[in-house]
């Protein structure tokens, strides 16, 4: 084979690996959305009190963090491809098993495994994405997270359409499609042949020492944004069914509306930043996100509640990606290290958001509980000036990893 033919063949394998990883992100978005949009159904089937549900929702991100750390050790011994190939079908299977039981003792181990597998999946999936980006030599992360949002929309719509079904039927039927799709995509994930030393290069870059202080305002902004994200993913459907008396079918659309505007924002966000500047976009986005939560909190009907969560997505889509872009401007030579530091606050937001909203709702109501993340998101407004720090340095990455 001539060098030119070898190059063409390598580019083809890279495109194939990128497409397979896009499918993996989409499947994960659908799996996560199917679970969180059916939280009211899970609570009824397993007869959970609101207090128990709050504890469970707080424990899952902790276990996801443990799974992420364990996954890093597994990757060192094998590869991100090997871990992802194993973990994703198992996660889809865990979703199906979640529809089997009827008692707390049966649900706890299922959600524990789901949390651990989710963390391992996130870690290995992002390692492959960053390694592919290294090999491409340009930013391609946005596409992966757009695929995740699209998968979330699909999962939410499936949950809405199947709201009348038993959980075992809904989860089992979806898993029957998700598992083969994950197995097929796994055959084409990038390995040493496509990536070379890109995984090791990305890991070494992420391990480089950079100061925490310049990143702290961005870390706070990301945590606040993810608290709002956790609010709609964990509590949106439950708020609509219990406080606004919607059906499960309508309640599942809250997360779909939120993800739809996240996806739209990821499509148009770069144009907004180029026209108005990062600080203005973040400042406006935070204010819009807070407005969305206020609309949801004051909503007298389910459809106005869904409208509020949809407006929240319009604002959050501007904040989350720009945190990573600002980190890239601060440390253009140590981008992976900055992204790795910032991404920790994804888990911080989920860890704080679930029990915060649940505890306030238990003490008063969900209407009051939604005001807490609203105030935290509003606190991003005065932090917006930090998003233009060192803007004279070249922007290496416009978007990076994000959970919603």
C-alpha positions as CSV (number, residue, x, y, z in Angstrom):
1,X,0.0,0.0,0.0
2,X,1.4,3.4,-1.0
3,X,1.8,6.2,1.7
4,X,-1.1,8.1,0.1
5,X,-3.4,5.1,0.2
6,X,-2.3,4.4,3.8
7,X,-3.3,8.0,4.8
8,X,-6.7,7.7,3.1
9,X,-7.3,4.4,4.8
10,X,-6.3,5.9,8.2
11,X,-8.6,8.8,7.7
12,X,-11.4,6.5,6.8
13,X,-10.9,4.5,10.0
14,X,-10.8,7.7,12.1
15,X,-14.1,8.8,10.6
16,X,-15.6,5.4,11.3
17,X,-14.3,5.6,14.9
18,X,-15.7,9.1,15.3
19,X,-19.1,8.0,14.0
20,X,-19.1,5.0,16.4
21,X,-18.4,7.2,19.4
22,X,-21.1,9.7,18.3
23,X,-23.5,6.7,18.5
24,X,-22.2,5.8,21.9
25,X,-22.9,9.3,23.2
26,X,-26.3,9.2,21.7
27,X,-27.1,5.9,23.4
28,X,-25.9,7.1,26.7
29,X,-28.1,10.2,26.4
30,X,-31.1,8.1,25.7
31,X,-30.4,5.6,28.5
32,X,-29.9,8.4,31.1
33,X,-33.1,10.2,29.9
34,X,-35.2,7.1,30.0
35,X,-34.2,6.6,33.7
36,X,-34.6,10.1,35.0
37,X,-37.8,10.9,33.2
38,X,-39.4,7.9,34.8
39,X,-38.4,8.7,38.3
40,X,-42.1,9.2,39.4
41,X,-42.9,5.7,38.1
42,X,-39.9,4.2,39.8
43,X,-40.9,5.9,43.1
44,X,-44.4,4.5,42.8
45,X,-43.3,1.0,41.8
46,X,-40.7,0.7,44.6
47,X,-42.8,2.6,47.1
48,X,-40.1,5.1,48.0
49,X,-40.7,8.1,50.3
50,X,-39.5,11.5,49.2
51,X,-36.7,11.4,51.7
52,X,-35.5,8.0,50.5
53,X,-35.6,9.2,46.9
54,X,-33.5,12.3,47.8
55,X,-30.8,10.1,49.4
56,X,-30.8,7.8,46.4
57,X,-30.4,10.6,44.0
58,X,-27.6,12.0,46.0
59,X,-25.8,8.7,46.2
60,X,-25.8,7.9,42.4
61,X,-23.4,10.8,41.4
62,X,-21.1,9.8,44.3
63,X,-21.0,6.3,42.9
64,X,-20.5,7.7,39.4
65,X,-17.4,9.5,40.7
66,X,-16.1,6.2,42.2
67,X,-16.8,4.5,38.9
68,X,-14.9,7.2,37.0
69,X,-11.9,6.8,39.2
70,X,-12.0,2.9,38.9
71,X,-12.3,3.2,35.2
72,X,-9.1,5.3,34.9
73,X,-7.3,2.4,36.5
74,X,-8.9,-0.1,34.2
75,X,-8.0,2.0,31.2
76,X,-4.3,1.9,32.2
77,X,-4.4,-1.9,32.2
78,X,-6.5,-2.3,29.0
79,X,-7.8,0.7,26.9
80,X,-10.7,3.1,26.8
81,X,-12.1,1.1,23.9
82,X,-12.1,-2.1,25.9
83,X,-13.8,-0.5,29.0
84,X,-16.4,1.3,26.9
85,X,-17.2,-1.8,24.9
86,X,-17.9,-3.7,28.2
87,X,-19.6,-1.0,30.2
88,X,-22.1,0.4,27.8
89,X,-24.1,-2.8,27.1
90,X,-24.0,-3.6,30.8
91,X,-25.4,-0.1,31.6
92,X,-28.3,-0.7,29.2
93,X,-28.9,-4.1,30.7
94,X,-29.0,-2.5,34.2
95,X,-31.7,-0.1,32.9
96,X,-33.9,-3.1,31.9
97,X,-33.3,-4.8,35.3
98,X,-34.5,-1.6,37.0
99,X,-38.1,-2.4,35.9
100,X,-38.1,-5.8,37.7
101,X,-38.4,-5.2,41.4
102,X,-40.9,-3.6,43.8
103,X,-39.0,-3.1,47.0
104,X,-36.2,-0.8,48.2
105,X,-33.8,-3.6,48.8
106,X,-34.1,-4.6,45.1
107,X,-33.6,-1.0,43.8
108,X,-30.6,0.0,45.8
109,X,-28.1,-2.4,44.2
110,X,-29.5,-1.7,40.8
111,X,-29.0,2.0,41.1
112,X,-25.6,1.5,42.8
113,X,-24.5,-0.5,39.7
114,X,-26.1,2.1,37.4
115,X,-24.1,4.8,39.1
116,X,-20.8,3.0,39.0
117,X,-21.3,2.0,35.3
118,X,-22.3,5.6,34.4
119,X,-19.1,6.9,35.9
120,X,-17.0,4.3,34.1
121,X,-18.8,5.0,30.9
122,X,-18.4,8.8,31.1
123,X,-14.7,8.5,31.9
124,X,-13.9,6.0,29.1
125,X,-16.1,7.8,26.6
126,X,-14.5,11.1,27.3
127,X,-11.0,9.6,27.1
128,X,-11.8,8.3,23.6
129,X,-13.3,11.6,22.6
130,X,-10.3,13.7,23.8
131,X,-7.9,11.2,22.2
132,X,-9.8,11.5,18.9
133,X,-9.7,15.2,19.2
134,X,-5.9,15.0,19.6
135,X,-5.6,12.9,16.5
136,X,-7.8,15.2,14.5
137,X,-5.9,18.2,15.7
138,X,-9.0,20.4,16.0
139,X,-12.1,20.7,18.3
140,X,-14.7,17.9,17.7
141,X,-16.0,17.7,21.2
142,X,-19.1,19.7,20.5
143,X,-20.5,17.1,18.1
144,X,-20.2,14.4,20.8
145,X,-22.2,16.3,23.3
146,X,-24.8,17.4,20.7
147,X,-25.2,13.6,20.1
148,X,-25.7,13.1,23.8
149,X,-28.4,15.8,23.9
150,X,-30.1,14.3,20.8
151,X,-30.1,10.9,22.5
152,X,-31.6,12.5,25.6
153,X,-34.4,14.0,23.6
154,X,-35.1,10.6,22.0
155,X,-35.1,8.9,25.4
156,X,-37.4,11.5,26.9
157,X,-39.9,11.1,24.0
158,X,-39.8,7.4,24.3
159,X,-40.5,7.7,28.0
160,X,-43.4,10.0,27.2
161,X,-44.8,7.7,24.6
162,X,-44.4,4.7,26.8
163,X,-45.7,6.3,30.0
164,X,-48.7,4.0,30.1
165,X,-46.5,0.9,30.0
166,X,-45.1,-1.1,32.9
167,X,-41.5,0.0,33.7
168,X,-40.2,-3.5,32.8
169,X,-41.9,-3.3,29.4
170,X,-40.6,0.2,28.7
171,X,-37.0,-0.3,30.0
172,X,-36.8,-3.9,28.6
173,X,-38.0,-2.9,25.2
174,X,-35.6,0.0,24.9
175,X,-32.7,-2.1,26.2
176,X,-33.5,-4.7,23.5
177,X,-32.6,-2.0,21.0
178,X,-29.9,-0.2,23.0
179,X,-27.7,-3.2,23.8
180,X,-27.3,-4.5,20.2
181,X,-26.6,-0.9,19.1
182,X,-23.9,-0.5,21.7
183,X,-22.4,-3.9,20.8
184,X,-22.3,-2.9,17.1
185,X,-20.9,0.6,17.7
186,X,-18.2,-1.0,20.0
187,X,-16.8,-2.9,17.1
188,X,-15.7,0.4,15.5
189,X,-14.3,2.3,18.5
190,X,-10.8,3.8,18.0
191,X,-8.0,1.7,19.2
192,X,-4.1,1.9,19.0
193,X,-4.2,1.5,15.2
194,X,-6.3,4.7,14.9
195,X,-5.1,6.7,17.9
196,X,-1.4,5.7,18.2
197,X,-0.2,7.5,21.4
198,X,-3.0,10.0,21.5
199,X,-4.6,8.6,24.7
200,X,-1.2,8.8,26.5
201,X,-0.6,12.3,25.2
202,X,-4.0,13.5,26.3
203,X,-3.6,11.9,29.8
204,X,-0.1,13.4,30.2
205,X,-1.5,16.8,29.2
206,X,-4.4,16.5,31.7
207,X,-1.9,15.6,34.5
208,X,0.2,18.7,34.1
209,X,0.1,21.1,37.1
210,X,-1.8,24.3,36.6
211,X,-2.9,26.8,39.3
212,X,-6.4,26.4,40.7
213,X,-7.0,30.1,41.6
214,X,-7.7,31.4,38.0
215,X,-10.1,28.5,37.5
216,X,-12.2,28.9,40.7
217,X,-14.8,31.4,39.3
218,X,-15.3,29.2,36.3
219,X,-15.6,26.1,38.6
220,X,-18.3,27.9,40.6
221,X,-20.2,28.9,37.4
222,X,-20.1,25.3,36.2
223,X,-21.2,23.9,39.5
224,X,-24.2,26.4,39.6
225,X,-25.1,25.5,36.0
226,X,-25.1,21.8,36.7
227,X,-27.1,22.3,39.9
228,X,-29.8,23.7,37.6
229,X,-29.2,20.8,35.2
230,X,-29.6,18.3,38.0
231,X,-32.8,20.0,39.0
232,X,-34.6,19.4,35.8
233,X,-33.1,15.9,35.1
234,X,-33.8,14.6,38.7
235,X,-36.8,16.5,39.8
236,X,-38.5,18.0,36.7
237,X,-40.8,15.1,36.0
238,X,-41.6,14.6,39.7
239,X,-42.4,18.3,40.1
240,X,-44.8,18.2,37.2
241,X,-46.6,15.1,38.4
242,X,-46.9,15.9,42.1
243,X,-47.2,19.7,42.2
244,X,-48.8,20.5,38.9
245,X,-50.7,17.2,38.6
246,X,-49.6,16.3,35.1
247,X,-49.6,12.8,33.6
248,X,-46.4,10.8,33.4
249,X,-46.5,11.2,29.6
250,X,-46.5,15.0,29.8
251,X,-44.0,15.1,32.7
252,X,-41.4,13.3,30.6
253,X,-41.5,16.2,28.1
254,X,-39.9,18.6,30.7
255,X,-36.4,17.0,30.2
256,X,-37.0,16.8,26.4
257,X,-37.7,20.5,26.2
258,X,-34.7,21.3,28.2
259,X,-32.4,19.1,26.1
260,X,-33.9,20.5,22.8
261,X,-32.8,24.0,23.6
262,X,-29.4,22.8,24.8
263,X,-29.0,21.2,21.4
264,X,-30.1,24.3,19.6
265,X,-27.8,26.4,21.7
266,X,-24.8,24.2,20.9
267,X,-25.6,24.7,17.2
268,X,-25.8,28.5,17.5
269,X,-23.6,29.3,20.5
270,X,-20.4,30.0,18.6
271,X,-22.2,32.6,16.5
272,X,-23.5,34.3,19.6
273,X,-20.1,34.5,21.1
274,X,-18.5,35.8,17.9
275,X,-21.1,38.5,17.7
276,X,-21.6,39.6,21.3
277,X,-18.5,38.3,23.2
278,X,-18.3,35.5,25.8
279,X,-19.0,37.7,28.8
280,X,-22.2,39.1,27.4
281,X,-23.4,35.6,26.3
282,X,-22.7,34.1,29.7
283,X,-24.3,37.0,31.6
284,X,-27.4,36.9,29.4
285,X,-27.5,33.1,29.5
286,X,-27.4,33.0,33.3
287,X,-30.2,35.6,33.6
288,X,-32.3,33.6,31.1
289,X,-31.6,30.4,32.9
290,X,-32.7,32.0,36.2
291,X,-35.9,33.3,34.4
292,X,-36.6,29.8,33.2
293,X,-36.5,28.4,36.7
294,X,-38.6,31.2,38.0
295,X,-41.2,30.5,35.3
296,X,-41.2,26.8,36.3
297,X,-41.5,27.7,40.0
298,X,-44.5,29.9,39.5
299,X,-46.2,27.8,36.8
300,X,-49.8,27.0,37.5
301,X,-50.0,24.4,34.8
302,X,-47.7,21.5,33.6
303,X,-47.2,23.1,30.1
304,X,-46.0,26.4,31.7
305,X,-43.7,24.3,33.8
306,X,-42.3,22.6,30.7
307,X,-41.9,26.0,29.1
308,X,-39.9,27.2,32.1
309,X,-37.5,24.2,31.9
310,X,-37.2,24.8,28.2
311,X,-36.2,28.5,28.8
312,X,-33.7,27.2,31.4
313,X,-32.0,25.2,28.5
314,X,-31.7,28.3,26.4
315,X,-29.7,30.0,29.2
316,X,-27.7,26.9,30.4
317,X,-26.6,26.1,26.9
318,X,-24.7,29.4,26.8
319,X,-23.1,29.0,30.2
320,X,-21.8,25.4,30.3
321,X,-19.8,25.3,27.0
322,X,-18.3,28.7,27.6
323,X,-16.8,27.6,31.0
324,X,-14.6,25.2,29.1
325,X,-13.9,27.7,26.4
326,X,-12.7,30.2,29.1
327,X,-10.5,27.5,30.6
328,X,-8.9,27.1,27.2
329,X,-8.2,30.8,26.9
330,X,-6.6,30.8,30.4
331,X,-4.4,27.8,29.7
332,X,-4.1,27.4,25.9
333,X,-1.0,25.1,26.3
334,X,-2.6,23.0,29.0
335,X,-6.1,22.7,27.8
336,X,-6.6,19.1,28.8
337,X,-5.5,19.8,32.4
338,X,-7.9,22.8,32.6
339,X,-10.8,20.7,31.2
340,X,-10.1,17.9,33.6
341,X,-10.1,20.3,36.6
342,X,-13.3,22.0,35.4
343,X,-15.1,18.8,34.7
344,X,-14.9,17.7,38.3
345,X,-17.5,20.4,39.0
346,X,-20.0,18.6,36.8
347,X,-20.2,16.0,39.6
348,X,-20.2,18.7,42.3
349,X,-23.3,20.2,40.7
350,X,-25.1,16.9,40.5
351,X,-24.1,16.0,44.0
352,X,-25.3,19.3,45.5
353,X,-28.3,19.8,43.2
354,X,-30.2,16.5,43.9
355,X,-30.3,16.7,47.7
356,X,-30.7,20.5,47.8
357,X,-33.9,20.5,45.8
358,X,-35.2,17.4,47.5
359,X,-34.6,18.7,51.0
360,X,-36.2,22.0,50.4
361,X,-39.2,20.3,48.6
362,X,-39.6,18.0,51.6
363,X,-39.6,20.9,54.0
364,X,-41.9,23.1,52.0
365,X,-42.8,22.5,48.4
366,X,-41.2,22.1,44.9
367,X,-42.3,25.6,44.0
368,X,-40.0,26.9,46.8
369,X,-37.3,24.3,46.0
370,X,-36.9,25.6,42.4
371,X,-36.0,29.0,43.7
372,X,-32.7,27.7,45.3
373,X,-31.1,26.7,41.9
374,X,-32.6,29.9,40.4
375,X,-30.6,32.0,42.9
376,X,-27.4,30.0,42.3
377,X,-27.7,30.3,38.5
378,X,-28.2,34.1,39.0
379,X,-24.9,34.2,40.9
380,X,-23.2,33.4,37.6
381,X,-24.1,36.9,36.3
382,X,-21.4,38.7,38.3
383,X,-18.9,36.0,37.4
384,X,-19.3,36.6,33.7
385,X,-16.3,39.0,33.5
386,X,-14.0,36.0,34.2
387,X,-15.0,34.5,30.9
388,X,-13.0,37.0,28.9
389,X,-9.8,36.6,31.0
390,X,-6.8,36.3,28.8
391,X,-9.0,36.6,25.7
392,X,-5.9,37.8,23.7
393,X,-4.6,34.3,23.8
394,X,-5.7,32.0,21.0
395,X,-8.9,30.0,21.7
396,X,-8.0,26.3,21.3
397,X,-11.4,24.8,22.0
398,X,-14.8,26.4,21.8
399,X,-16.7,23.7,23.6
400,X,-15.7,20.7,25.7
401,X,-17.4,18.2,27.8
402,X,-20.8,18.9,29.3
403,X,-23.5,16.3,31.1
404,X,-26.7,17.9,29.6
